[in-house]
């Protein structure tokens, strides 16, 4: 990360309530929304990809299932099927019963554990206890929950030429076109209307999927989860899990130092590396922020916009955040605009059907001041635990650094002379790093428990305000 990047969180600093909150009411189109949130002074407009550019679709996940169909049915059959058919994780158009059996077997071995892991920790257990989530995955759990399916996808991608992976990604994007809420014409309008502005696509998805989306949208600046490219292929990621049963001995392993997961606070660090003035100028971030995955954005952008979101941005932010306003909206899909229908998926969104309104600082303070006080009391406890555990934290970080150095050396040795023995050594070194992180989390449990409590309180400030709003001025 860039040298200027400092993580901003409630707990490390006290909190404050954002100056303005706006709900844009009935579903609208992208250009109407963007005309309300951009100004001539805006210099960076950042879009998330999955479930942001399209209603309800995680393109990285769909690419994973597309790979399963390609491997099971063969390149020739996949080329004949092309981009036709409905958007689905599953492709039942097998050329033969044997091919279907291969598809089902491969899908189960590749995705059963990562899929259940993600379902359990992103949708089921967090409804029961956030504390367990933080104790298991650390102070920023959502990117770690994402990591398991990301690793499975990257291992699969490493078996194909990058050019082939990109062809599959193009097909995924094209197949999802009816559910697109932001398209190439919208981006062109932004660039023509605000010529000083840079549009960026930032996603946890891998290179082929993000490049396909960026090309389709006409966006030239993009950031993705990164692994080393070797001999025209993505290298295998440097991490494994014993239950990733489909992993085979790779041709080339990405050195740990070159593996860059673009998620959570890491997204901001990557943006600062490329755009050093990012924190000095006016910026706008647009995301669906499902499961709160992009909630860290509230600490670094000038304005944030959640669209079609089941988990909108909160209004309680760190005291040192530069955030001025939170916007919330629903955007129409291409199909909804063309056919004049309402997609039933949006009926379950928490703000659907509420009239447009804007709350200023005074109204927000009246609604959320008690929540702010609760967060600040927890923040004091957090800082006390942080100081108390300083020595333990430094010892854990030093041990982890030594183990990561050993993993880096083992990876380089494998790439120089691949063998079953050197591959086993890399896996052991990777497992040692994973165990060290788990031990550190165990020692940091008092701090993580307070972190979980803070996030629970902050999340309540994302609810639809019940204070009487003033009508939104158009």
N, C-alpha and C positions, 0 to 999 in steps of 0.2 A: 504494500500500500504506500501511497505517497506520504512524504514526511509530514505534511500538514494535516493528515487525517487523524482526528481524535474522536473516539466514539462518544456520542452524546446520548445519555439515557437519564430518565428520572431515577434517582438513586445516587448516581454520581453527582447530580446537581438537583436542586429543588425543582418544582414544576411551576408552570404558568398555564393560563387558559388562553387559547388562540384568540386573535382579535376579531375574526369574523368566521361564521359558518353559513354555508348556503346549500340548500337542497333545491335542485332545479325542476322538480315536479315531474310532469308527464314525460314519458320517453321522447327524446329528441334526436336530432342528427348530430354528427360529429362537428360539422362546421359551426353550427349554432352554438354548441357548447364551447368550442375552442375560442370563438369570438368573444365569449364572456370572460374567459380566464387568462387570455394572452394580452399583452400590451406591447407597444413599440419598444419598451425597455427590456422585454424578455429576451434572454440570450440563449437559453437551453430549454428545450422541450423534450422530456424523456418519457418514452412509452415502455411499459412492461409488455410482454408478448402473450404468454399463455393465459387464456380467459379474459384478456384485455382487448386484443385486436378482434377476437371472436367471442360471441356469447357462449360461455359454457365449455369451450374446448381447450384442453391442455395439449398443445401440438407436440410437445416432446413425448408425452405418453403415447399419442397416436402414432408417432414415428416408430416407437418401440414395437408396437403391434404390427406395423407395416413391415418392419424387418423380419418379424416372425413369419409372416405370409411369404415374403420373398425367399427366405431360406427353405421353407417347407414346400412351397409350390413350384419354385424354380423361376428363374429370370424370364423365360419365354412366356410362361402363363401369366406372370405378373404384368409383363408388357402388354399382353392381349387385354387383360382386365383394366389396365390403366387407372384413370382417376374416377371411373364410373362407379355408381352405387352410393348408398347412403353413408354418412359418417358414422363409423362404429369402431370399437376396439377389435371386433371380430370380423374375419373374412371367411365366409362359409363357401365361397365359390371355388372349391377344390377341384382340380382336374380329374382326380381319381380318389376312391375311398382310402387308398394307402397314403396319398398325399394329405388327406384330411387327418388321418391318424398321426402323421408326422407333425402336422400343424398343432394338434391338440397336445401332443406330448411335449413338443418344444415350447409351446406357450406356457404349459404348467411348470416345466423345469426352469424356464427363464424368469417368469413373472409371478409365480404363485407366492413365493416368500416376500419379494420386494413389494408386491401389491398388497398382501395382507398386512405387512409391516406399516406401509403408508396409511392404509385404511384404519388400522388400529390406533396409530399415534396422531393422525391428523383429524380424524372424524369421530372416533368412539371414545377413547380414554380422556381426551381433553375436556369432554363434557362432564366427566366425573371428577377429575383432579388435575389442575395445572401443575400442582407441586410435583407429582410423579413425572410429568413431562420434563420439567427443569432438572429434577434429580437425575433423570436418565440421560439427557442430552446436553445439559449444560446451560450457560447463561443466554444462549441464543438457539433455542431448540429447533425452530422450524426449518432452517437450512439443513440441520443434521437429520431431521426426519426425511427431508427431500433426498438426502445423499444416497440412501439405499437404492431406490429406483434409478437415480442418476448413474450410479456405478454399473447397474445391470445394463442400462442403455449404452453406456460408453464401452463396456466390454463387447457388446454385440457390434457396435459400429466399428470397432477396431478390426473386425474380420472382413470388412469390405473396403474397396477403394473409395476414397473420399468422393470421387465423381459419382459413383453409384449411390452412395448415401445421400448425396445432394439430389439426385433424380427422385429418390423415394420421398425426400422432404418436400420437393416441389409438388409432388402428387398429393401429399397430405394437405398442403396449404390450399391447392386448387379445389380439392374435394370439400373443404370447409367454407368455400366462398359464400354460400347462401347465408351463413351465420356471421359474416364479417360485419363489424360495426364501425371500423375505420378502414378506409381503402386508399388506393393510390391517388385518387382525385382529391381526397381530403388533405393528404400530405402535400400535394402540389399546391393546393390553395394556401396552406400555411406558409410554405416557402415563398410563394408569390406575394402574400400579404405582409409577411414579416421577414424581409430579406436578410436582416441581421441575425436571425435566429438559426441555431443549429438543432436539427431534429435527430434524436438518438433512440435506438431500440436497444433495451437492456434486458437480458433474460438469463435465467438459470439453465435454459435448454442448451444443447450442444451446438457446435459450429454449423453443421449442415442445415439444421432447422432454422436457426436464426438468420443465416445467410439467405436461405430461400425466402423467408418472410421479408427481410430487408429489401431484396431485389424486387419482390412483388409489390412492395409498398413504395418503392422509389426512395428508400432511406439509405444513405451512404455511410452513416456513422452507426456502428452497432458494437455491442459487447456481449459475449456469451461465455458459458463455462468452457474453460480452455484446457486442452491437453496437447502435448507435443505432436506435430505432424511429422511422420517418418515414412519415406518411400511412397508417398502418395496416399497414405492412410493415417487416420487418427491412431495414436498409440493407445495401448490399454491403460486405464487409470492405475495409479500406484496403490490402490486399496482393494481389499477383498473382504468377504465375509464367508465363513464356512458353509452357510446355507445358500449362497449363490451357486447352486449346483451346476449351472450350465457353463461356468467359467472354464476355459481350456488354457493350456499354456500358450501365451501370446507370442507374436513375432517380436514385438518391441514394447517395452514398458515405459510409460512417461515418468521421468524423474519427479519425485515429490515436489521439488522446488518449482517445477513447470506446470503443476496441476492447480488450476485457479477456478474454484467454484464461485460462480457469480450469483450470490444470493445473500439476503439479509444486509447487514452492514457492509459486507464485502462489495456489494454493488456500488456503494458510495466510494469506497476506496479505489475501485477500478475506474470510476468516473474521474476522480481527482488525479489519477495517474495520467489520464489522457487529456483532461481539461483542467489545468492547474488553477484557473480563475473561477472554477465552478461555485465556490462558496462566497465569491466576491460580487457576483452579478445576479440579476433576477432570473429565477428558474421555476419551471412548472413540471411536476411529475404526475403522470396519469397511469393508474393501475386498478385492476379489479381487487387486488390485495386479499385474495381468498385465503382463509385461515390466518390472516394477519401477516402474510409473508413479506409485504412491503411496508408494514407499519413503521420501520426505522426511518422511512423517508420523511416523516414529520419533523425530524431533527435537523434536516439539511436543506430542504427545498424552501423557496419563497412561498409557493402555493402547491397544494396537492389536490388531486381530483380522483375520487374513487368512482368507477363506472361499473354498473351491473354487479355490484358487490354484495355478497352475503355477509361480509365482515368489514364495514366501512371504517375509514380512518377516525381515530379519536380526536377530541378537541383539547385534551390535556397533553401538553408537550413539555420537554425539558426547558428549564429557565433560559439556557443558552441557545436554544433553537432559534433559527431565523424565520420560522414559519409565520406568515401573515394571515393566511386564510385556508380553510378546508372547504372544498366543494364536493358535492355528492350528486350523482346523476345516473339516469338510465339512458343508454344509447340504443337506437333502433338497429336491427340487423338489416342486411340487404333484402332478405325475404320479406320481412315485415313492411319495409318501405314499398317494395314492388307489389305485394299482394294485399296490403292493407289489413293484415292480421296481427294478433298479439301472440307472441311466443309464450306458451304456457310455463316455460321455465322461469320467466321473470315474475310470475305470480307469487313465487315463494321468496322473492327478495324482500328484506325487512322493511324497506321504505316505499315499496310499490303502492301506488294509490294515494299517497299523501300529497296535499297541495304544495306548490312551490313556496318557499319561505327563506328569509335571511335573518340571522340573529347577529347583532353587534356585540361588542365586548361586554357591555353592561348586562344584556340579556343572558349571555353565556355565563357570566360570573354569578348571576342570580340563580341559574340552574345548576351550576357545577361547582360552586365554591366549597361545599362540604366534601365533595369528592377530591378536590384539590388538597384540602387540609388532611384528608386521610392518606393521600399519596405522599405528602410531605412528611408526615409522621413516620411512615415506612421508610422514606428516603434517609431520614436521620439514622434509623436502625441499620440500614444498608451500609452507610458510610462507616458506622462503628464496626460492623462485622468485617468490612473491607480492610480496615486498619488492623483489626485483631488477627486476621488471617494472612497478613502480608508476607510473613516469613514462610508460611506453608505454601503460599502461592508461588513465591520465588523458587522454592525448592522443586515444586512440581514442574514449573516452566523450564528449569535447568535440566532436569531429567528428560523431559520431553525433547528438548533441543538435542541432547546427546543421542537419543534413540532415533530421531529423525535424520541425524547425520549418518548414523549406521545404516538406516534404510536407504538413504541416497547412495551410499557407497555400494550397497548390495545391488541396487537397481542398475547402476553403471556397470558393475561386473557382469550382471546377467546380459545386458545389451551387448557387451563386448564378446561374450561367449555363451549363448543361450543353451541351457540344458535343464533336465528335470531337477537335478540337484541344486543348481543356482536359482531356479524358479522357486523351489521349496524354501531356500534361504530368504529370498525376497518376501515370501509370504510370512515367514516367521518374524522377520523384522517389522513388517507392517502390523502384524498382530501385537507385537510388543508395544508399538506406539499406541494402538487402540487401548490396550490394557492400562498403559500409563495415564492416558486421558481419563479412563474410568476411575482409576484410583484418585486422581486429582479431583474429579467431581465429587467423589465420596467425602474427601476432606473439606471440600467447599460447600457441603450440604447446608450449613446454617446460612451462608450467603445466598445460595440458590433458592432456599425457601422464601427469603425476603424478596428476591427478584420475582419469584412467581406471584407473591402477594401483591407487589407493585403492579405487575402487568394485569392482574385480575381487576384491580381498582381502575387502572387507566382504561381498560377495555369497556368499562361501564359508560365512559364518556363518549362512546361511539353510538350510543342509543339515540333514537329519534327524540329530540328535546320535547318535553311536555310543556315548557313555558310558552305562553302566548306569543307567537311570532308576529312581526310586522310584515305586511305583504311585500313580496319581492318586487323591486322596481325593475322594469324592463327597458 
